[in-house]
Amino acid sequence: MPAHRSATATLDRRWDAFHRWGPLALLAVSLGASVLTADAIMSEGDLRALPWLAGGAGLLEAWALWARPARGPAGIAYYFLRWALSFALTWCNPFLSAYAVIGYFGAFRYLPGRLPYGGMLLTAVVMAGSNSGGFPLGSWGIAAFPVMYALHAGLCAVFWHLSITEERRARVQRETIDALEETNERLAAALAENAGLQAQLLVQAREAGVADERRRLAAEIHDTLAQGLTGVITQLQAATATADRAAARAHIDRAAALARHGLGEARRSVQDLAPAALEHDGLCEALTKTVRSWAARTGIEAVCTVTGTPVPLRGDMEATLLRITEEALANAARHSGAARLGVTLSFMDTELALDVRDDGKGFDPSGPPRGPDHTGGYGLAAMRSRAERLGGTLAVESEPGGGTAISARVPVPVPVPVPVPVLAPAPVAAPVPGRDAGQ
């Protein structure tokens, strides 16, 4: 249950307890005060009538505890019968008006429409008479009663206005909070749907990457191993077809050379599938060792930096990022002429960034295609393809004489929790006398 509804329910229960037990408590207090002042104030007739009136009020409140009347005919009958008893009790002793005070609070609970204001004005009659010395009014009371009644009627008007204003404000708050909760529910559903779509896109990207890798391997096997084996067979056939031993030896030597070359290509393909650097180390350690080894081999100053909190990655993601780094390092060694190079691996909330920057001679990415891959750079097509297999992107920033920066960003598949926004409890205004907080 939202916090604001829980607070409202708690307040409603407290007001309900007040309306059930409050009249009995006020009746008991007022009877105690009347007993203490009976000799000074009450006549013999009042003393004889008081037990009957008090008994009737007690029976009425006992019935209310059992029947729990609400706004409607039963509530109207209960309210005005209680007012009549409180008026009669106040006539016997002004201190019994303490029981009549409950009429200010119960008007909105039991009376519908505009009757609550009328009920409060009737209660004001009892209270003004009590403040003017009690009924029947004496000469001083007759003069004081209009003033006291005007005061009580004015207070009733103020309470009426405040209650109406509070009701409108509370209604607007409830409607606003309900609208916010509905919006939050739709937002949570949208976030859950987006998380599912993201997971689906990552799966599709992986499947597309697997298909691309299979096509690449098929083309590589056809272009290297298959052609090499064809050459071996041709040379062996030529060796067996000639009677010249020297020529046969030459054909066999060429076949052996082709076989050794094919073996080297096969080993290279296997290494491309499973980088040896990742056999015993994670991505961070493998990158650090790769950069350190590359720097020692090329003589270029290089450093590898890892930022953020590393998280476990899939094996294909680690292999792809390592291959992108190796390709970028190879390009830098062959073409950049750099003196310094930096590799940065940044772990962020939902993505992973791999940046390779050097201070080499750079190039114009928007210029005409050049280089072995015909993409305007060296090895960029392969790196971009690898990044896209993981559902990521690869960007290149370079200019002649300004060095080169290669940045690969790939999403990190993490569980996306569905947010359950918690609304702050709506401020509950202080109860206005005469107004039932639960209505």
Long-range contacts (C-beta under 8 A, 24 or more apart in sequence): 2-177, 2-181, 2-422, 2-423, 3-422, 3-423, 3-424, 3-425, 4-177, 4-423, 4-424, 4-425, 4-426, 6-425, 7-425, 7-426, 7-428, 8-426, 8-428, 11-428, 11-431, 11-437, 11-438, 12-437, 12-438, 15-431, 15-436, 15-437, 15-438, 16-438, 18-105, 19-105, 19-106, 19-109, 19-436, 20-64, 20-65, 20-68, 21-65, 22-102, 22-105, 23-61, 23-64, 23-82, 23-99, 23-102, 23-106, 24-58, 24-61, 24-65, 26-98, 26-99, 26-101, 26-102, 27-54, 27-57, 27-58, 27-61, 27-99, 29-98, 30-89, 30-95, 30-96, 30-97, 30-98, 30-99, 31-96, 33-93, 33-95, 33-96, 33-98, 34-89, 34-92, 34-93, 34-95, 34-96, 37-93, 37-95, 38-93, 41-93, 41-94, 41-95, 41-134, 42-92, 42-93, 46-91, 46-92, 46-93, 49-88, 49-92, 50-89, 50-92, 50-93, 53-85, 53-88, 53-89, 53-92, 54-89, 56-85, 57-82, 57-85, 57-86, 57-89, 57-99, 60-85, 69-110, 70-109, 70-110, 71-109, 71-110, 71-111, 71-112, 71-439, 72-112, 75-109, 75-110, 75-111, 76-110, 76-111, 76-112, 76-115, 78-110, 79-103, 79-106, 79-107, 79-110, 79-111, 79-119, 80-119, 80-122, 82-106, 83-119, 83-122, 83-123, 83-126, 86-123, 86-126, 87-125, 87-126, 90-126, 90-129, 90-130, 90-134, 90-135, 91-134, 91-135, 91-136, 93-134, 94-129, 94-130, 94-133, 94-134, 95-130, 97-126, 97-127, 97-129, 97-130, 100-126, 100-127, 100-130, 101-127, 104-156, 104-159, 104-433, 104-434, 105-433, 105-434, 105-435, 105-436, 106-436, 107-434, 108-163, 108-434, 108-435, 108-436, 108-439, 109-436, 109-438, 109-439, 116-160, 116-434, 117-156, 117-160, 120-156, 120-159, 120-160, 120-434, 121-153, 121-156, 123-152, 123-156, 124-149, 124-152, 124-153, 124-155, 124-156, 125-149, 127-152, 128-152, 156-434, 159-432, 159-433, 159-434, 159-435, 160-434, 162-432, 162-435, 163-432, 163-434, 163-435, 166-429, 166-432, 166-435, 167-435, 167-439, 169-429, 170-429, 173-426, 174-426, 177-423, 177-426, 180-423, 181-423, 184-419, 184-420, 184-421, 184-423, 187-419, 187-421, 188-418, 188-419, 188-420, 188-421, 191-416, 191-418, 191-419, 192-416, 192-418, 194-416, 195-416, 195-418, 198-411, 198-413, 198-416, 199-413, 201-391, 202-390, 202-391, 202-411, 202-413, 205-388, 205-389, 205-390, 205-391, 206-316, 206-389, 206-390, 206-391, 208-389, 209-316, 209-320, 209-388, 209-389, 209-390, 212-385, 212-389, 213-389, 217-269, 217-273, 220-265, 220-269, 221-269, 224-262, 224-265, 224-269, 225-262, 225-265, 225-266, 225-269, 228-258, 228-259, 228-261, 228-262, 228-265, 229-262, 231-255, 231-258, 232-258, 232-259, 232-262, 272-323, 274-319, 275-319, 275-322, 275-323, 275-326, 277-322, 278-315, 278-318, 278-319, 278-322, 282-310, 282-318, 283-310, 283-313, 283-318, 283-321, 283-322, 283-345, 284-310, 284-345, 286-318, 286-322, 287-321, 287-322, 287-325, 287-343, 287-345, 290-322, 290-325, 290-326, 290-329, 291-325, 291-329, 291-341, 291-343, 294-329, 294-333, 295-341, 298-333, 300-332, 300-333, 300-338, 300-339, 300-340, 300-341, 301-339, 301-340, 301-341, 302-329, 302-340, 302-341, 302-342, 302-343, 303-341, 303-342, 303-343, 304-342, 304-343, 304-344, 304-345, 305-342, 305-343, 305-344, 305-345, 306-344, 306-345, 306-346, 306-347, 307-344, 307-345, 307-346, 307-347, 308-346, 308-347, 308-348, 309-347, 310-347, 311-347, 311-412, 311-414, 313-352, 313-412, 314-413, 316-390, 317-352, 317-390, 317-410, 320-386, 320-387, 320-389, 320-390, 320-410, 321-345, 321-352, 321-354, 321-408, 321-410, 323-386, 324-354, 324-383, 324-386, 324-387, 324-394, 324-408, 325-354, 325-356, 327-379, 327-382, 327-383, 328-356, 328-379, 328-383, 328-406, 329-356, 330-379, 331-377, 331-378, 331-379, 331-380, 332-356, 332-358, 332-360, 332-404, 334-378, 335-360, 335-371, 335-378, 336-360, 336-361, 336-362, 336-403, 336-404, 337-361, 338-403, 347-412, 348-412, 349-414, 350-411, 350-412, 350-414, 351-392, 351-409, 351-410, 351-411, 351-412, 352-409, 352-410, 352-411, 352-412, 353-407, 353-408, 353-409, 354-407, 354-408, 354-409, 354-410, 355-405, 355-406, 355-407, 355-408, 356-405, 356-406, 356-407, 357-403, 357-404, 357-405, 357-406, 358-403, 358-404, 359-403, 360-403, 360-404, 361-400, 361-401, 361-403, 362-398, 362-399, 362-400, 362-401, 362-402, 362-403, 362-404, 363-398, 363-399, 363-400, 363-404, 364-398, 364-399, 364-400, 365-396, 365-397, 365-398, 380-406, 383-408
